[in-house]
Amino acid sequence: MKYAVITGASKGLGEAIAKRLIQEQIAVVSVSRFENEEIKKLAWEKGLFYQHYSCNLALEEEVQEVFMEIAHCIFQKNPTEILLFNNAGVIEPIDMVGHLDQTPVIRNIQINLIAPILITNLFLSKAQLTETLVQVINVTSGAAVRSIEGWSVYCSSKAGLNMFTQTAALEQAELNSNHKIIAFSPGVMDTKMQETIRSSTKDAFKDLEQFKEYKEKDLLLKPDIVANALIEFLLSGNLESGKVYQINDLLK
């Protein structure tokens, strides 16, 4: 049986991914601070294995403890495949360098970069002792390859995630492993993150009006559309390990 582990599964893209996977008869382990009852109910109706774990991804020790437990739970079931979605992310702090506060800077790097590295490392380590195929999907951003004033920390953490993805994939290829790791840029979606961006100030974020316009003109992608495109692509078996995929490539 296939299992999926999804961080940030309580809302936005993570929620949409979880719901689509359940429709595909894939067991789901959700990881977020709060549980999404709709996902739980949907899995129950489909008769699928579902488990929720609460975890603060900004806390290194908590990440290690929770994901050790998750990995133990899943691998003892001898799954054929594990889909690992490192989806959780934060954009704060939104501000110019010279005005950044230390705490949100550290939290951003912990959630956006360090947690995915630790989680991926753990699952690939466990998989070495089994026949289970692991496919890692790191949710990145166009900001990883484009400098945006006010987003220095977010741009940097996502750029780091891209490089980690590419390097880990290179290592797996050298080992002649079947495991795959990709990055996926979902585009500009109608999520809580966009609300956070729109609530910032012009002094902190020069492109504020442009992002407000995305909402006003209904130019934001719906999370379920993005999730459906991603899952359909993953299930096709055509993904190239180490590649950074853009949502526009999958919607063609």
VOTOR-393747 format. One line per field, with one value per residue: residue number from 1; x, y, z of N, C-alpha, C in turn; residue in one letter. Coordinates in steps of 0.02 Angstrom, whole numbers, always signed. Each point is the difference from the previous one (the first is absolute). Layout:
BEGIN
num = [NUM|...]
n_xx = [X|...]
n_yy = [Y|...]
n_zz = [Z|...]
ca_xx = [X|...]
ca_yy = [Y|...]
ca_zz = [Z|...]
c_xx = [X|...]
c_yy = [Y|...]
c_zz = [Z|...]
residu = [A|...]
REM end
This chain:
BEGIN
num = [1|2|3|4|5|6|7|8|9|10|11|12|13|14|15|16|17|18|19|20|21|22|23|24|25|26|27|28|29|30|31|32|33|34|35|36|37|38|39|40|41|42|43|44|45|46|47|48|49|50|51|52|53|54|55|56|57|58|59|60|61|62|63|64|65|66|67|68|69|70|71|72|73|74|75|76|77|78|79|80|81|82|83|84|85|86|87|88|89|90|91|92|93|94|95|96|97|98|99|100|101|102|103|104|105|106|107|108|109|110|111|112|113|114|115|116|117|118|119|120|121|122|123|124|125|126|127|128|129|130|131|132|133|134|135|136|137|138|139|140|141|142|143|144|145|146|147|148|149|150|151|152|153|154|155|156|157|158|159|160|161|162|163|164|165|166|167|168|169|170|171|172|173|174|175|176|177|178|179|180|181|182|183|184|185|186|187|188|189|190|191|192|193|194|195|196|197|198|199|200|201|202|203|204|205|206|207|208|209|210|211|212|213|214|215|216|217|218|219|220|221|222|223|224|225|226|227|228|229|230|231|232|233|234|235|236|237|238|239|240|241|242|243|244|245|246|247|248|249|250|251|252]
n_xx = [+42|-26|+50|-33|+55|-43|+50|-26|-26|+0|+36|-29|+60|+23|-51|+10|+66|-12|-46|+43|+49|-43|-17|+66|-32|+30|+29|-27|+60|-41|+38|-26|-3|-46|-44|-3|-58|+1|+65|-4|-53|+34|+55|-37|-30|+63|-2|+33|+62|-9|+50|-15|+52|-2|+25|+42|-2|-14|-21|+65|+1|-51|+32|+57|-29|-37|+49|+36|-48|-6|+66|+5|-51|+26|+65|-28|-34|+65|-3|-35|-32|+44|-51|+55|-50|+57|-62|+6|-22|+45|-32|-26|+42|-48|+61|+26|+55|+13|-59|+37|-50|+42|-51|-37|+60|+14|-60|+10|+62|-22|-54|+26|+52|+10|-65|-7|+57|-20|-59|+26|+47|-48|-43|+49|+17|-62|-8|+62|-39|-36|-55|-16|-37|+46|-53|+47|-49|+48|-46|+17|+34|-33|-12|+6|-25|-37|+43|-31|-2|+27|+21|+50|-34|-60|+25|+36|-52|-38|+47|+7|-67|+3|+51|-33|-56|+34|+29|-55|-30|+50|-3|-66|+11|+46|-49|-19|-23|-57|+24|-52|+30|-56|+3|-50|-4|-45|+42|-37|-11|-65|+49|+7|+48|-45|-41|+50|+12|-66|+13|+52|+54|-13|+13|-35|-50|+47|-7|-15|-3|+54|+17|-17|+31|+45|-14|+6|+48|-4|+62|-24|+46|-49|+9|-65|+2|+38|-36|-55|+28|+19|-56|-33|+44|-6|-65|+19|+40|-13|-1|+38|+34|-4|-56|+0|-59|-27|-47|+25|+55|-31|-14|+54]
n_yy = [-60|+54|+35|+52|+35|+41|+44|+36|-57|+45|+31|+41|+2|-1|+38|+38|-5|+9|+45|+24|-6|+22|+43|+1|-7|+57|-39|+38|+28|+35|+52|+26|+62|+7|-44|-22|+15|+42|+5|+6|+38|+32|-4|+18|+46|+10|-6|+58|-24|+31|+43|+36|+39|+24|+50|+30|+12|+51|-56|+2|+2|+43|+30|-7|+18|+48|+19|-9|+27|+51|+5|-7|+41|+37|+1|-4|+40|+4|+66|+0|+54|+48|+41|+35|+36|+31|+9|-11|+63|+46|+57|+6|+50|+44|+15|+60|-22|-6|-29|-53|-36|-15|+3|+43|+30|-16|+22|+49|+6|-3|+35|+50|-5|+15|+13|+26|+30|+15|+19|+30|+26|+10|+21|+34|+18|+7|+33|+15|-10|+29|-25|+42|+22|+48|+39|+47|+38|+42|+29|+28|+46|+40|+17|-65|+23|+38|+49|+1|+66|-9|-42|+33|-7|+16|+48|+16|-7|+29|+46|+0|+1|+43|+31|-4|+17|+46|+18|-4|+26|+42|+5|+4|+41|+29|-6|+19|+50|-31|+22|+41|+57|+36|+58|+30|+44|+12|+51|+51|-27|-14|+17|-25|-30|-3|-21|-39|-16|-6|-30|-8|+36|+56|+24|-53|+12|+14|-65|+32|+55|-26|-18|+61|+20|-46|+21|+65|-21|-35|+19|-12|-48|-41|-12|-12|+54|+33|-20|+9|+56|+15|-20|+27|+50|+1|-9|+47|+12|+61|+5|+52|-45|+47|-8|+64|-25|+31|+30|+52|-35|-7|+63|-11]
n_zz = [+0|-29|+28|+24|+8|+30|-4|+49|+24|+48|-46|-43|-28|+61|+17|-54|+14|+65|-16|-45|+43|+44|-47|+1|+57|+14|+45|+48|+10|+37|-14|+54|+18|-48|+21|-63|+28|-52|+7|+65|-9|-48|+37|+51|-39|-18|+66|-1|+4|+58|+6|+54|-13|+61|-35|+40|-65|+40|+31|-5|+66|-5|-51|+32|+56|-27|-40|+54|+36|-44|-7|+65|+8|-48|+15|+60|-41|-13|-4|-56|+22|+12|-1|+0|+24|-13|+23|+65|+5|+15|-9|+60|+10|-10|-18|+0|-29|+64|-16|-13|+26|+48|+42|-38|-1|+63|+17|-43|+18|+63|-14|-35|+40|+63|+11|-61|+16|+61|-23|-53|+38|+44|-47|-29|+61|+20|-58|+21|+52|-49|-25|+47|-51|+5|-5|-4|+23|-16|+36|-58|-32|-40|+64|-11|-56|+41|+1|+59|-8|+60|-47|+24|+57|-23|-38|+53|+41|-47|-8|+65|+1|-50|+29|+57|-33|-34|+56|+37|-53|-4|+65|-5|-51|+37|+43|-62|+37|+15|+58|+2|-16|+3|-33|+31|-50|+49|-9|-21|+60|+2|+42|+61|-35|-50|+48|+21|-63|-11|+59|-40|+6|-31|+60|+21|-43|-44|-11|+56|-37|-27|+61|+18|-55|+15|+62|-11|-41|+56|+11|+60|-3|-12|+65|-9|-40|+43|+52|-36|-23|+62|+29|-49|+7|+66|-8|-45|+53|-24|+66|-10|+34|+47|-34|-17|+18|-52|+35|-32|+17|+58|-9|-37]
ca_xx = [-42|+35|-13|+23|+12|-9|+6|-44|-58|-63|-31|+33|+22|+7|-68|-23|+39|-25|-66|+7|+32|-50|-42|+40|+9|+66|-3|+28|+22|+2|+42|-11|-14|-71|-26|-55|-52|-28|+45|-12|-65|+4|+38|-42|-52|+31|+28|+72|+41|+14|+27|+23|+50|+12|+72|+25|+59|+53|+38|+41|-8|-68|-1|+34|-40|-63|+10|+24|-61|-37|+37|-7|-69|-13|+44|-17|-56|+30|-34|+35|+25|-16|+4|+15|-11|+24|-42|-8|+46|-20|+32|+26|-15|-1|+30|+65|+59|+14|-59|-24|+3|+35|-43|-31|+51|+19|-59|-8|+51|-14|-59|+5|+60|+29|-47|+0|+64|+0|-52|+22|+57|-26|-37|+46|+40|-42|-16|+57|-6|-63|-13|-47|+21|-16|+1|-4|-23|+14|-37|+44|-32|+35|+44|+65|+44|-11|+6|-59|+13|-42|-6|+68|+5|-40|+37|+60|-18|-25|+58|+34|-39|+13|+67|-2|-35|+42|+58|-23|-17|+64|+27|-40|+18|+67|-11|-44|-62|-62|-34|+1|-13|-11|-29|-60|-20|-72|-27|-32|-63|-45|+10|+13|+63|-15|-30|+56|+35|-42|-5|+63|+0|+37|+70|+32|-7|-11|-49|-63|-59|-5|-29|-70|-33|-11|-61|-55|-15|-10|+55|+33|-18|-34|+42|-20|+22|+72|+10|-20|+51|+60|-12|-6|+67|+36|-26|+18|+66|+47|+41|+73|+30|+44|-28|-46|-58|-43|-70|-20|+21|-47|-69|-4]
ca_yy = [+60|+63|+46|+68|+42|+69|+53|+56|-32|+24|+53|+18|-52|-63|-28|-22|-59|-55|-21|-34|-65|-44|-20|-48|-58|+2|+15|+67|+23|+74|+31|+72|+16|-16|-51|+18|-50|-21|-52|-58|-28|-27|-63|-48|-21|-42|-59|+3|+18|+71|+17|+69|+15|+71|+13|+67|-12|+48|-27|-55|-61|-25|-29|-64|-47|-15|-36|-67|-39|-10|-47|-67|-21|-16|-52|-66|-25|-23|+32|-4|+66|+56|+66|+47|+69|+53|+54|+56|+55|+66|+53|+50|+71|+42|+64|+14|-17|+58|+7|-67|-24|-64|-58|-26|-22|-68|-43|-10|-48|-65|-31|-5|-35|-50|-55|-46|-37|-51|-50|-39|-41|-55|-49|-34|-44|-57|-37|-41|-66|-29|-1|+55|+57|+65|+57|+61|+59|+60|+57|+57|+62|+38|+45|-34|+18|+71|+44|+41|+44|-13|-73|-27|-63|-50|-16|-38|-67|-40|-14|-54|-61|-22|-28|-63|-48|-20|-36|-65|-41|-19|-52|-61|-28|-30|-63|-43|-7|+16|+55|+62|+61|+56|+61|+20|+69|+0|+63|+46|-32|+35|-32|+44|+34|+60|+48|+28|+46|+60|+38|+34|+71|+20|+11|-65|-41|+47|-26|-13|+14|-52|-60|+16|-3|-70|-20|+40|-20|-73|-30|-49|-69|-36|-55|-66|-6|-13|-66|-51|-3|-31|-71|-35|-7|-49|-67|-20|-33|+31|+53|-3|+17|+57|+55|+47|+6|+59|-17|+14|-57|-55|+20|+5]
ca_zz = [+0|-1|+55|-10|+59|-25|+50|-15|-33|+27|-41|-63|-46|+36|+7|-66|-17|+41|-23|-64|+11|+29|-57|-38|+44|+31|+71|+14|+65|-2|+51|+7|+70|+13|-45|-44|+11|-65|-26|+43|-18|-68|+4|+35|-47|-52|+33|-7|+58|+7|+65|+5|+50|+12|+2|-14|-41|+17|+56|-27|+39|-11|-67|+4|+39|-34|-63|+16|+15|-63|-41|+30|-11|-71|-27|+26|-40|-63|-57|-64|-17|+45|-29|+54|-22|+44|-26|+47|-11|+24|-39|+46|+3|-60|+19|-31|+40|+42|+43|+15|+68|+1|+12|-61|-48|+18|-9|-72|-23|+31|-31|-73|-24|+44|+10|-58|-2|+53|-15|-58|+23|+41|-39|-45|+43|+17|-62|-20|+30|-23|-72|-12|-41|+29|-46|+40|-37|+39|-28|-4|-22|-51|+36|+8|-56|-17|+59|+11|+57|+58|+9|-2|+37|-36|-62|+17|+24|-56|-43|+34|-9|-68|-4|+37|-43|-56|+25|+25|-58|-29|+43|-8|-66|+8|+37|-41|+38|-35|+34|-38|+37|-44|+29|-37|+11|-14|-26|+47|+17|+45|+64|+58|-11|-38|+46|+38|-45|-11|+62|+13|-16|-59|+20|+9|-61|-55|-49|+36|-41|-51|+31|+14|-65|-15|+34|-26|-69|+1|-36|+43|-14|+53|+23|-25|-69|+4|+28|-49|-52|+29|+14|-64|-27|+41|-13|-68|+4|-47|+30|-7|+64|+0|-39|+31|-44|+8|-10|-69|-42|+12|-20|-74]
c_xx = [+44|-21|+28|+7|+0|+9|-43|-65|-67|-36|+38|+18|+5|-67|-24|+36|-28|-66|+4|+32|-48|-47|+35|+15|+71|-7|+37|+20|+7|+42|-12|-15|-71|-26|-58|-52|-30|+43|-12|-65|+1|+37|-42|-54|+27|+31|+76|+35|+13|+25|+22|+52|+7|+75|+15|+66|+57|+44|+35|-12|-69|-6|+31|-43|-63|+12|+34|-60|-40|+34|-7|-69|-11|+43|-16|-60|+23|-35|+40|+33|-21|+10|+9|-6|+24|-33|-4|+52|-27|+38|+30|+72|-1|+25|+68|+56|+24|-56|-28|+7|+28|-46|-35|+49|+19|-58|-11|+49|-13|-57|+11|+59|+25|-47|-3|+64|+0|-50|+20|+57|-24|-33|+45|+45|-39|-12|+57|-6|-62|-4|-45|+30|-22|+5|-13|-20|+10|-36|+43|-39|+40|+49|+68|+50|-9|+2|-61|+12|-49|-6|+69|+6|-39|+35|+59|-17|-24|+56|+41|-35|+9|+67|+5|-32|+45|+60|-19|-17|+64|+31|-37|+16|+68|-5|-41|-66|-60|-38|+6|-17|-5|-21|-58|-19|-73|-28|-33|-70|-40|+1|+11|+66|-10|-33|+54|+38|-39|-7|+65|-5|+43|+75|+37|+3|-21|-56|-69|-61|-11|-34|-72|-41|-14|-66|-61|-22|-8|+53|+37|-25|-35|+43|-20|+21|+75|+13|-18|+53|+62|-10|-6|+69|+40|-22|+17|+68|+53|+47|+75|+32|+49|-27|-45|-57|-41|-72|-23|+19|-50|-71|-8|-42]
c_yy = [+62|+43|+69|+36|+72|+48|+59|-23|+29|+51|+8|-59|-68|-34|-28|-63|-61|-26|-37|-69|-51|-25|-53|-63|-6|+21|+65|+8|+75|+26|+75|+13|-18|-49|+27|-56|-26|-56|-65|-35|-33|-67|-55|-27|-47|-64|-3|+14|+75|+12|+73|+6|+76|+12|+73|-8|+49|-26|-64|-66|-31|-32|-70|-52|-21|-42|-68|-46|-14|-52|-71|-28|-23|-58|-69|-31|-25|+30|-10|+67|+51|+65|+50|+71|+49|+65|+61|+54|+65|+53|+54|-15|+34|+69|+6|-22|+63|+13|-68|-16|-71|-61|-26|-21|-72|-49|-16|-53|-69|-35|-13|-42|-56|-59|-47|-41|-57|-56|-44|-47|-61|-54|-37|-48|-64|-45|-45|-72|-37|-2|+59|+55|+64|+54|+63|+58|+60|+60|+62|+62|+31|+49|-31|+22|+73|+42|+45|+42|-12|-74|-33|-69|-56|-21|-46|-71|-45|-15|-57|-66|-28|-35|-66|-55|-27|-41|-69|-47|-25|-58|-66|-34|-35|-67|-51|-15|+16|+58|+64|+59|+58|+61|+20|+71|+8|+64|+41|-26|+42|-35|+51|+38|+64|+54|+34|+51|+65|+43|+35|+74|+15|+10|-66|-39|+44|-22|-14|+9|-53|-62|+12|-6|-72|-24|+35|-23|-76|-37|-54|-70|-32|-60|-68|-11|-17|-71|-55|-8|-35|-75|-40|-11|-52|-71|-25|-36|+31|+51|-15|+23|+58|+61|+45|+12|+62|-20|+11|-57|-57|+16|+5|-56]
c_zz = [+0|+60|-19|+66|-24|+58|-22|-32|+22|-44|-66|-44|+35|+9|-66|-23|+38|-26|-67|+9|+29|-54|-42|+41|+28|+73|+15|+73|-4|+58|+0|+73|+19|-52|-41|+3|-66|-30|+39|-20|-69|+0|+33|-48|-54|+29|-4|+66|-1|+70|-2|+56|+5|+7|-16|-38|+13|+57|-22|+37|-11|-68|+1|+36|-37|-62|+9|+14|-63|-44|+27|-14|-72|-24|+27|-36|-68|-61|-65|-17|+53|-40|+57|-27|+54|-24|+46|-13|+28|-41|+46|+21|-68|+21|-34|+47|+35|+48|+21|+75|+1|+4|-62|-54|+13|-12|-74|-26|+28|-37|-75|-25|+46|+11|-61|-6|+50|-16|-58|+18|+39|-43|-49|+39|+16|-62|-22|+24|-24|-76|-20|-42|+34|-55|+41|-45|+46|-32|+6|-24|-56|+32|+12|-53|-21|+63|+5|+63|+56|+16|+4|+34|-36|-65|+15|+23|-57|-50|+30|-8|-70|-6|+39|-41|-55|+23|+26|-57|-34|+40|-8|-67|+4|+36|-39|+36|-44|+32|-42|+45|-49|+41|-45|+19|-20|-27|+55|+15|+49|+68|+55|-9|-39|+43|+41|-42|-8|+62|+18|-21|-61|+17|+6|-65|-58|-48|+30|-44|-54|+28|+21|-64|-21|+29|-30|-69|-6|-41|+41|-15|+61|+21|-28|-72|-2|+25|-50|-55|+25|+9|-65|-31|+39|-16|-70|-1|-44|+31|-5|+65|-6|-36|+43|-49|+16|-14|-72|-48|+6|-22|-75|-28]
residu = [M|K|Y|A|V|I|T|G|A|S|K|G|L|G|E|A|I|A|K|R|L|I|Q|E|Q|I|A|V|V|S|V|S|R|F|E|N|E|E|I|K|K|L|A|W|E|K|G|L|F|Y|Q|H|Y|S|C|N|L|A|L|E|E|E|V|Q|E|V|F|M|E|I|A|H|C|I|F|Q|K|N|P|T|E|I|L|L|F|N|N|A|G|V|I|E|P|I|D|M|V|G|H|L|D|Q|T|P|V|I|R|N|I|Q|I|N|L|I|A|P|I|L|I|T|N|L|F|L|S|K|A|Q|L|T|E|T|L|V|Q|V|I|N|V|T|S|G|A|A|V|R|S|I|E|G|W|S|V|Y|C|S|S|K|A|G|L|N|M|F|T|Q|T|A|A|L|E|Q|A|E|L|N|S|N|H|K|I|I|A|F|S|P|G|V|M|D|T|K|M|Q|E|T|I|R|S|S|T|K|D|A|F|K|D|L|E|Q|F|K|E|Y|K|E|K|D|L|L|L|K|P|D|I|V|A|N|A|L|I|E|F|L|L|S|G|N|L|E|S|G|K|V|Y|Q|I|N|D|L|L|K]
REM end
